[in-house]
Amino acid sequence: MSEELKAEIAKELGVYNKVAAEGWGSVSSRDCGNIVKKAIERAERSFSGK
């Protein structure tokens, strides 16, 4: 996953401020899972043509 996509999704989920201030290591496992889940949903939508 590209850094741009991770940052964009983190902004959508409201965790980007923490990333910007403290780095990706400060993001909780739950939030990281939510970022991955969103990325998968986007990929599935793009493959299905929606």
PDB file of N, H, CA, C and O in Angstrom:
ATOM      1  N   MET A   1       0.861  -1.167   0.000  1.00  0.00           N
ATOM      2  CA  MET A   1       0.000   0.000   0.000  1.00  0.00           C
ATOM      3  C   MET A   1       0.908   1.231   0.000  1.00  0.00           C
ATOM      4  O   MET A   1       1.889   1.296   0.741  1.00  0.00           O
ATOM      5  N   SER A   2       0.568   2.186  -0.831  1.00  0.00           N
ATOM      6  H   SER A   2      -0.229   2.133  -1.433  1.00  0.00           H
ATOM      7  CA  SER A   2       1.392   3.393  -0.921  1.00  0.00           C
ATOM      8  C   SER A   2       1.225   4.271   0.318  1.00  0.00           C
ATOM      9  O   SER A   2       0.208   4.216   1.010  1.00  0.00           O
ATOM     10  N   GLU A   3       2.242   5.072   0.574  1.00  0.00           N
ATOM     11  H   GLU A   3       3.068   5.117   0.012  1.00  0.00           H
ATOM     12  CA  GLU A   3       2.185   6.004   1.697  1.00  0.00           C
ATOM     13  C   GLU A   3       1.044   7.007   1.516  1.00  0.00           C
ATOM     14  O   GLU A   3       0.395   7.404   2.483  1.00  0.00           O
ATOM     15  N   GLU A   4       0.809   7.412   0.261  1.00  0.00           N
ATOM     16  H   GLU A   4       1.336   7.089  -0.525  1.00  0.00           H
ATOM     17  CA  GLU A   4      -0.264   8.370  -0.014  1.00  0.00           C
ATOM     18  C   GLU A   4      -1.623   7.778   0.349  1.00  0.00           C
ATOM     19  O   GLU A   4      -2.459   8.450   0.955  1.00  0.00           O
ATOM     20  N   LEU A   5      -1.837   6.528  -0.022  1.00  0.00           N
ATOM     21  H   LEU A   5      -1.158   5.983  -0.515  1.00  0.00           H
ATOM     22  CA  LEU A   5      -3.117   5.877   0.281  1.00  0.00           C
ATOM     23  C   LEU A   5      -3.289   5.708   1.785  1.00  0.00           C
ATOM     24  O   LEU A   5      -4.364   5.968   2.324  1.00  0.00           O
ATOM     25  N   LYS A   6      -2.232   5.275   2.458  1.00  0.00           N
ATOM     26  H   LYS A   6      -1.359   5.065   2.020  1.00  0.00           H
ATOM     27  CA  LYS A   6      -2.312   5.135   3.918  1.00  0.00           C
ATOM     28  C   LYS A   6      -2.658   6.458   4.574  1.00  0.00           C
ATOM     29  O   LYS A   6      -3.513   6.513   5.458  1.00  0.00           O
ATOM     30  N   ALA A   7      -2.000   7.517   4.145  1.00  0.00           N
ATOM     31  H   ALA A   7      -1.306   7.472   3.427  1.00  0.00           H
ATOM     32  CA  ALA A   7      -2.254   8.837   4.729  1.00  0.00           C
ATOM     33  C   ALA A   7      -3.675   9.293   4.448  1.00  0.00           C
ATOM     34  O   ALA A   7      -4.339   9.834   5.333  1.00  0.00           O
ATOM     35  N   GLU A   8      -4.150   9.081   3.225  1.00  0.00           N
ATOM     36  H   GLU A   8      -3.610   8.642   2.506  1.00  0.00           H
ATOM     37  CA  GLU A   8      -5.507   9.491   2.863  1.00  0.00           C
ATOM     38  C   GLU A   8      -6.551   8.765   3.722  1.00  0.00           C
ATOM     39  O   GLU A   8      -7.492   9.384   4.219  1.00  0.00           O
ATOM     40  N   ILE A   9      -6.380   7.475   3.888  1.00  0.00           N
ATOM     41  H   ILE A   9      -5.616   6.972   3.484  1.00  0.00           H
ATOM     42  CA  ILE A   9      -7.332   6.706   4.691  1.00  0.00           C
ATOM     43  C   ILE A   9      -7.228   7.095   6.163  1.00  0.00           C
ATOM     44  O   ILE A   9      -8.241   7.192   6.855  1.00  0.00           O
ATOM     45  N   ALA A  10      -6.009   7.317   6.639  1.00  0.00           N
ATOM     46  H   ALA A  10      -5.185   7.238   6.076  1.00  0.00           H
ATOM     47  CA  ALA A  10      -5.835   7.748   8.030  1.00  0.00           C
ATOM     48  C   ALA A  10      -6.548   9.077   8.272  1.00  0.00           C
ATOM     49  O   ALA A  10      -7.133   9.285   9.335  1.00  0.00           O
ATOM     50  N   LYS A  11      -6.502   9.970   7.293  1.00  0.00           N
ATOM     51  H   LYS A  11      -6.027   9.801   6.429  1.00  0.00           H
ATOM     52  CA  LYS A  11      -7.221  11.242   7.416  1.00  0.00           C
ATOM     53  C   LYS A  11      -8.720  10.999   7.489  1.00  0.00           C
ATOM     54  O   LYS A  11      -9.411  11.610   8.303  1.00  0.00           O
ATOM     55  N   GLU A  12      -9.227  10.107   6.641  1.00  0.00           N
ATOM     56  H   GLU A  12      -8.666   9.610   5.979  1.00  0.00           H
ATOM     57  CA  GLU A  12     -10.656   9.783   6.649  1.00  0.00           C
ATOM     58  C   GLU A  12     -11.089   9.236   8.002  1.00  0.00           C
ATOM     59  O   GLU A  12     -12.181   9.542   8.481  1.00  0.00           O
ATOM     60  N   LEU A  13     -10.233   8.428   8.616  1.00  0.00           N
ATOM     61  H   LEU A  13      -9.346   8.179   8.227  1.00  0.00           H
ATOM     62  CA  LEU A  13     -10.579   7.778   9.880  1.00  0.00           C
ATOM     63  C   LEU A  13     -10.239   8.634  11.098  1.00  0.00           C
ATOM     64  O   LEU A  13     -10.526   8.255  12.233  1.00  0.00           O
ATOM     65  N   GLY A  14      -9.629   9.786  10.853  1.00  0.00           N
ATOM     66  H   GLY A  14      -9.396  10.095   9.930  1.00  0.00           H
ATOM     67  CA  GLY A  14      -9.341  10.706  11.952  1.00  0.00           C
ATOM     68  C   GLY A  14      -8.119  10.353  12.787  1.00  0.00           C
ATOM     69  O   GLY A  14      -8.012  10.797  13.930  1.00  0.00           O
ATOM     70  N   VAL A  15      -7.203   9.571  12.249  1.00  0.00           N
ATOM     71  H   VAL A  15      -7.290   9.210  11.320  1.00  0.00           H
ATOM     72  CA  VAL A  15      -6.002   9.214  13.006  1.00  0.00           C
ATOM     73  C   VAL A  15      -4.738   9.836  12.430  1.00  0.00           C
ATOM     74  O   VAL A  15      -3.644   9.605  12.945  1.00  0.00           O
ATOM     75  N   TYR A  16      -4.877  10.620  11.368  1.00  0.00           N
ATOM     76  H   TYR A  16      -5.765  10.807  10.950  1.00  0.00           H
ATOM     77  CA  TYR A  16      -3.685  11.164  10.717  1.00  0.00           C
ATOM     78  C   TYR A  16      -2.921  12.139  11.606  1.00  0.00           C
ATOM     79  O   TYR A  16      -1.694  12.201  11.523  1.00  0.00           O
ATOM     80  N   ASN A  17      -3.599  12.892  12.444  1.00  0.00           N
ATOM     81  H   ASN A  17      -4.596  12.841  12.512  1.00  0.00           H
ATOM     82  CA  ASN A  17      -2.899  13.834  13.326  1.00  0.00           C
ATOM     83  C   ASN A  17      -1.914  13.090  14.219  1.00  0.00           C
ATOM     84  O   ASN A  17      -0.806  13.569  14.464  1.00  0.00           O
ATOM     85  N   LYS A  18      -2.313  11.932  14.700  1.00  0.00           N
ATOM     86  H   LYS A  18      -3.212  11.543  14.502  1.00  0.00           H
ATOM     87  CA  LYS A  18      -1.431  11.123  15.537  1.00  0.00           C
ATOM     88  C   LYS A  18      -0.238  10.620  14.723  1.00  0.00           C
ATOM     89  O   LYS A  18       0.894  10.613  15.207  1.00  0.00           O
ATOM     90  N   VAL A  19      -0.498  10.202  13.489  1.00  0.00           N
ATOM     91  H   VAL A  19      -1.417  10.207  13.096  1.00  0.00           H
ATOM     92  CA  VAL A  19       0.579   9.745  12.606  1.00  0.00           C
ATOM     93  C   VAL A  19       1.566  10.880  12.358  1.00  0.00           C
ATOM     94  O   VAL A  19       2.779  10.689  12.442  1.00  0.00           O
ATOM     95  N   ALA A  20       1.042  12.053  12.054  1.00  0.00           N
ATOM     96  H   ALA A  20       0.056  12.209  11.985  1.00  0.00           H
ATOM     97  CA  ALA A  20       1.900  13.202  11.759  1.00  0.00           C
ATOM     98  C   ALA A  20       2.739  13.586  12.972  1.00  0.00           C
ATOM     99  O   ALA A  20       3.902  13.963  12.828  1.00  0.00           O
ATOM    100  N   ALA A  21       2.166  13.494  14.147  1.00  0.00           N
ATOM    101  H   ALA A  21       1.221  13.188  14.264  1.00  0.00           H
ATOM    102  CA  ALA A  21       2.867  13.922  15.361  1.00  0.00           C
ATOM    103  C   ALA A  21       3.832  12.864  15.887  1.00  0.00           C
ATOM    104  O   ALA A  21       4.925  13.189  16.350  1.00  0.00           O
ATOM    105  N   GLU A  22       3.418  11.576  15.815  1.00  0.00           N
ATOM    106  H   GLU A  22       2.530  11.311  15.440  1.00  0.00           H
ATOM    107  CA  GLU A  22       4.186  10.536  16.502  1.00  0.00           C
ATOM    108  C   GLU A  22       4.662   9.406  15.599  1.00  0.00           C
ATOM    109  O   GLU A  22       5.441   8.558  16.035  1.00  0.00           O
ATOM    110  N   GLY A  23       4.211   9.379  14.353  1.00  0.00           N
ATOM    111  H   GLY A  23       3.578  10.067  13.998  1.00  0.00           H
ATOM    112  CA  GLY A  23       4.623   8.315  13.436  1.00  0.00           C
ATOM    113  C   GLY A  23       3.647   7.148  13.425  1.00  0.00           C
ATOM    114  O   GLY A  23       2.755   7.055  14.269  1.00  0.00           O
ATOM    115  N   TRP A  24       3.832   6.259  12.451  1.00  0.00           N
ATOM    116  H   TRP A  24       4.556   6.335  11.765  1.00  0.00           H
ATOM    117  CA  TRP A  24       2.918   5.127  12.288  1.00  0.00           C
ATOM    118  C   TRP A  24       2.955   4.168  13.467  1.00  0.00           C
ATOM    119  O   TRP A  24       1.965   3.488  13.738  1.00  0.00           O
ATOM    120  N   GLY A  25       4.069   4.101  14.168  1.00  0.00           N
ATOM    121  H   GLY A  25       4.874   4.653  13.948  1.00  0.00           H
ATOM    122  CA  GLY A  25       4.196   3.193  15.311  1.00  0.00           C
ATOM    123  C   GLY A  25       3.268   3.540  16.459  1.00  0.00           C
ATOM    124  O   GLY A  25       3.024   2.706  17.331  1.00  0.00           O
ATOM    125  N   SER A  26       2.749   4.751  16.472  1.00  0.00           N
ATOM    126  H   SER A  26       2.947   5.428  15.763  1.00  0.00           H
ATOM    127  CA  SER A  26       1.866   5.179  17.562  1.00  0.00           C
ATOM    128  C   SER A  26       0.395   4.845  17.298  1.00  0.00           C
ATOM    129  O   SER A  26      -0.448   5.025  18.176  1.00  0.00           O
ATOM    130  N   VAL A  27       0.090   4.365  16.106  1.00  0.00           N
ATOM    131  H   VAL A  27       0.776   4.219  15.393  1.00  0.00           H
ATOM    132  CA  VAL A  27      -1.294   4.059  15.748  1.00  0.00           C
ATOM    133  C   VAL A  27      -1.660   2.697  16.336  1.00  0.00           C
ATOM    134  O   VAL A  27      -0.888   1.743  16.239  1.00  0.00           O
ATOM    135  N   SER A  28      -2.832   2.616  16.938  1.00  0.00           N
ATOM    136  H   SER A  28      -3.460   3.391  17.017  1.00  0.00           H
ATOM    137  CA  SER A  28      -3.244   1.362  17.573  1.00  0.00           C
ATOM    138  C   SER A  28      -3.472   0.261  16.545  1.00  0.00           C
ATOM    139  O   SER A  28      -3.705   0.531  15.367  1.00  0.00           O
ATOM    140  N   SER A  29      -3.401  -0.964  17.003  1.00  0.00           N
ATOM    141  H   SER A  29      -3.212  -1.183  17.960  1.00  0.00           H
ATOM    142  CA  SER A  29      -3.644  -2.118  16.130  1.00  0.00           C
ATOM    143  C   SER A  29      -5.035  -2.049  15.520  1.00  0.00           C
ATOM    144  O   SER A  29      -5.225  -2.381  14.350  1.00  0.00           O
ATOM    145  N   ARG A  30      -5.995  -1.622  16.306  1.00  0.00           N
ATOM    146  H   ARG A  30      -5.841  -1.352  17.257  1.00  0.00           H
ATOM    147  CA  ARG A  30      -7.369  -1.501  15.817  1.00  0.00           C
ATOM    148  C   ARG A  30      -7.442  -0.507  14.661  1.00  0.00           C
ATOM    149  O   ARG A  30      -8.051  -0.790  13.629  1.00  0.00           O
ATOM    150  N   ASP A  31      -6.818   0.660  14.838  1.00  0.00           N
ATOM    151  H   ASP A  31      -6.323   0.890  15.676  1.00  0.00           H
ATOM    152  CA  ASP A  31      -6.841   1.672  13.777  1.00  0.00           C
ATOM    153  C   ASP A  31      -6.098   1.191  12.535  1.00  0.00           C
ATOM    154  O   ASP A  31      -6.531   1.450  11.413  1.00  0.00           O
ATOM    155  N   CYS A  32      -4.987   0.494  12.731  1.00  0.00           N
ATOM    156  H   CYS A  32      -4.635   0.284  13.643  1.00  0.00           H
ATOM    157  CA  CYS A  32      -4.261  -0.065  11.577  1.00  0.00           C
ATOM    158  C   CYS A  32      -5.143  -1.068  10.843  1.00  0.00           C
ATOM    159  O   CYS A  32      -5.174  -1.091   9.612  1.00  0.00           O
ATOM    160  N   GLY A  33      -5.848  -1.883  11.586  1.00  0.00           N
ATOM    161  H   GLY A  33      -5.823  -1.865  12.585  1.00  0.00           H
ATOM    162  CA  GLY A  33      -6.769  -2.838  10.972  1.00  0.00           C
ATOM    163  C   GLY A  33      -7.860  -2.140  10.192  1.00  0.00           C
ATOM    164  O   GLY A  33      -8.241  -2.587   9.110  1.00  0.00           O
ATOM    165  N   ASN A  34      -8.365  -1.043  10.736  1.00  0.00           N
ATOM    166  H   ASN A  34      -8.055  -0.680  11.615  1.00  0.00           H
ATOM    167  CA  ASN A  34      -9.399  -0.279  10.033  1.00  0.00           C
ATOM    168  C   ASN A  34      -8.858   0.341   8.752  1.00  0.00           C
ATOM    169  O   ASN A  34      -9.572   0.434   7.753  1.00  0.00           O
ATOM    170  N   ILE A  35      -7.597   0.765   8.778  1.00  0.00           N
ATOM    171  H   ILE A  35      -7.017   0.689   9.589  1.00  0.00           H
ATOM    172  CA  ILE A  35      -6.980   1.320   7.571  1.00  0.00           C
ATOM    173  C   ILE A  35      -6.876   0.243   6.505  1.00  0.00           C
ATOM    174  O   ILE A  35      -7.199   0.487   5.342  1.00  0.00           O
ATOM    175  N   VAL A  36      -6.427  -0.947   6.890  1.00  0.00           N
ATOM    176  H   VAL A  36      -6.164  -1.145   7.835  1.00  0.00           H
ATOM    177  CA  VAL A  36      -6.308  -2.054   5.936  1.00  0.00           C
ATOM    178  C   VAL A  36      -7.685  -2.429   5.393  1.00  0.00           C
ATOM    179  O   VAL A  36      -7.843  -2.671   4.196  1.00  0.00           O
ATOM    180  N   LYS A  37      -8.674  -2.477   6.276  1.00  0.00           N
ATOM    181  H   LYS A  37      -8.546  -2.281   7.249  1.00  0.00           H
ATOM    182  CA  LYS A  37     -10.039  -2.825   5.856  1.00  0.00           C
ATOM    183  C   LYS A  37     -10.548  -1.835   4.808  1.00  0.00           C
ATOM    184  O   LYS A  37     -11.127  -2.236   3.799  1.00  0.00           O
ATOM    185  N   LYS A  38     -10.330  -0.543   5.049  1.00  0.00           N
ATOM    186  H   LYS A  38      -9.859  -0.217   5.869  1.00  0.00           H
ATOM    187  CA  LYS A  38     -10.758   0.479   4.086  1.00  0.00           C
ATOM    188  C   LYS A  38     -10.039   0.323   2.749  1.00  0.00           C
ATOM    189  O   LYS A  38     -10.645   0.473   1.689  1.00  0.00           O
ATOM    190  N   ALA A  39      -8.744   0.020   2.808  1.00  0.00           N
ATOM    191  H   ALA A  39      -8.251  -0.102   3.670  1.00  0.00           H
ATOM    192  CA  ALA A  39      -7.962  -0.155   1.578  1.00  0.00           C
ATOM    193  C   ALA A  39      -8.493  -1.344   0.777  1.00  0.00           C
ATOM    194  O   ALA A  39      -8.590  -1.279  -0.448  1.00  0.00           O
ATOM    195  N   ILE A  40      -8.834  -2.420   1.466  1.00  0.00           N
ATOM    196  H   ILE A  40      -8.756  -2.473   2.462  1.00  0.00           H
ATOM    197  CA  ILE A  40      -9.391  -3.599   0.794  1.00  0.00           C
ATOM    198  C   ILE A  40     -10.736  -3.260   0.167  1.00  0.00           C
ATOM    199  O   ILE A  40     -11.009  -3.656  -0.967  1.00  0.00           O
ATOM    200  N   GLU A  41     -11.569  -2.538   0.887  1.00  0.00           N
ATOM    201  H   GLU A  41     -11.348  -2.216   1.807  1.00  0.00           H
ATOM    202  CA  GLU A  41     -12.873  -2.136   0.341  1.00  0.00           C
ATOM    203  C   GLU A  41     -12.692  -1.298  -0.924  1.00  0.00           C
ATOM    204  O   GLU A  41     -13.412  -1.487  -1.905  1.00  0.00           O
ATOM    205  N   ARG A  42     -11.738  -0.378  -0.902  1.00  0.00           N
ATOM    206  H   ARG A  42     -11.153  -0.225  -0.106  1.00  0.00           H
ATOM    207  CA  ARG A  42     -11.482   0.451  -2.090  1.00  0.00           C
ATOM    208  C   ARG A  42     -11.025  -0.416  -3.260  1.00  0.00           C
ATOM    209  O   ARG A  42     -11.477  -0.230  -4.390  1.00  0.00           O
ATOM    210  N   ALA A  43     -10.130  -1.362  -2.986  1.00  0.00           N
ATOM    211  H   ALA A  43      -9.763  -1.513  -2.068  1.00  0.00           H
ATOM    212  CA  ALA A  43      -9.620  -2.228  -4.048  1.00  0.00           C
ATOM    213  C   ALA A  43     -10.745  -3.072  -4.636  1.00  0.00           C
ATOM    214  O   ALA A  43     -10.833  -3.235  -5.853  1.00  0.00           O
ATOM    215  N   GLU A  44     -11.604  -3.606  -3.774  1.00  0.00           N
ATOM    216  H   GLU A  44     -11.533  -3.474  -2.785  1.00  0.00           H
ATOM    217  CA  GLU A  44     -12.713  -4.411  -4.260  1.00  0.00           C
ATOM    218  C   GLU A  44     -13.650  -3.584  -5.120  1.00  0.00           C
ATOM    219  O   GLU A  44     -14.129  -4.065  -6.147  1.00  0.00           O
ATOM    220  N   ARG A  45     -13.924  -2.334  -4.717  1.00  0.00           N
ATOM    221  H   ARG A  45     -13.535  -1.943  -3.883  1.00  0.00           H
ATOM    222  CA  ARG A  45     -14.780  -1.463  -5.513  1.00  0.00           C
ATOM    223  C   ARG A  45     -14.150  -1.163  -6.867  1.00  0.00           C
ATOM    224  O   ARG A  45     -14.843  -1.138  -7.885  1.00  0.00           O
ATOM    225  N   SER A  46     -12.845  -0.936  -6.883  1.00  0.00           N
ATOM    226  H   SER A  46     -12.282  -0.957  -6.056  1.00  0.00           H
ATOM    227  CA  SER A  46     -12.202  -0.609  -8.151  1.00  0.00           C
ATOM    228  C   SER A  46     -12.181  -1.806  -9.096  1.00  0.00           C
ATOM    229  O   SER A  46     -12.268  -1.637 -10.312  1.00  0.00           O
ATOM    230  N   PHE A  47     -12.068  -3.006  -8.546  1.00  0.00           N
ATOM    231  H   PHE A  47     -11.998  -3.143  -7.558  1.00  0.00           H
ATOM    232  CA  PHE A  47     -12.085  -4.194  -9.381  1.00  0.00           C
ATOM    233  C   PHE A  47     -13.487  -4.505  -9.898  1.00  0.00           C
ATOM    234  O   PHE A  47     -13.649  -5.047 -10.991  1.00  0.00           O
ATOM    235  N   SER A  48     -14.490  -4.157  -9.108  1.00  0.00           N
ATOM    236  H   SER A  48     -14.358  -3.716  -8.220  1.00  0.00           H
ATOM    237  CA  SER A  48     -15.855  -4.437  -9.532  1.00  0.00           C
ATOM    238  C   SER A  48     -16.391  -3.333 -10.449  1.00  0.00           C
ATOM    239  O   SER A  48     -17.481  -3.467 -11.003  1.00  0.00           O
ATOM    240  N   GLY A  49     -15.644  -2.261 -10.608  1.00  0.00           N
ATOM    241  H   GLY A  49     -14.758  -2.152 -10.158  1.00  0.00           H
ATOM    242  CA  GLY A  49     -16.033  -1.196 -11.521  1.00  0.00           C
ATOM    243  C   GLY A  49     -17.000  -0.200 -10.954  1.00  0.00           C
ATOM    244  O   GLY A  49     -17.618   0.545 -11.715  1.00  0.00           O
ATOM    245  N   LYS A  50     -17.159  -0.150  -9.662  1.00  0.00           N
ATOM    246  H   LYS A  50     -16.656  -0.755  -9.044  1.00  0.00           H
ATOM    247  CA  LYS A  50     -18.102   0.786  -9.037  1.00  0.00           C
ATOM    248  C   LYS A  50     -17.423   2.058  -8.656  1.00  0.00           C
ATOM    249  O   LYS A  50     -18.062   2.962  -8.118  1.00  0.00           O
TER     250      LYS A  50
END
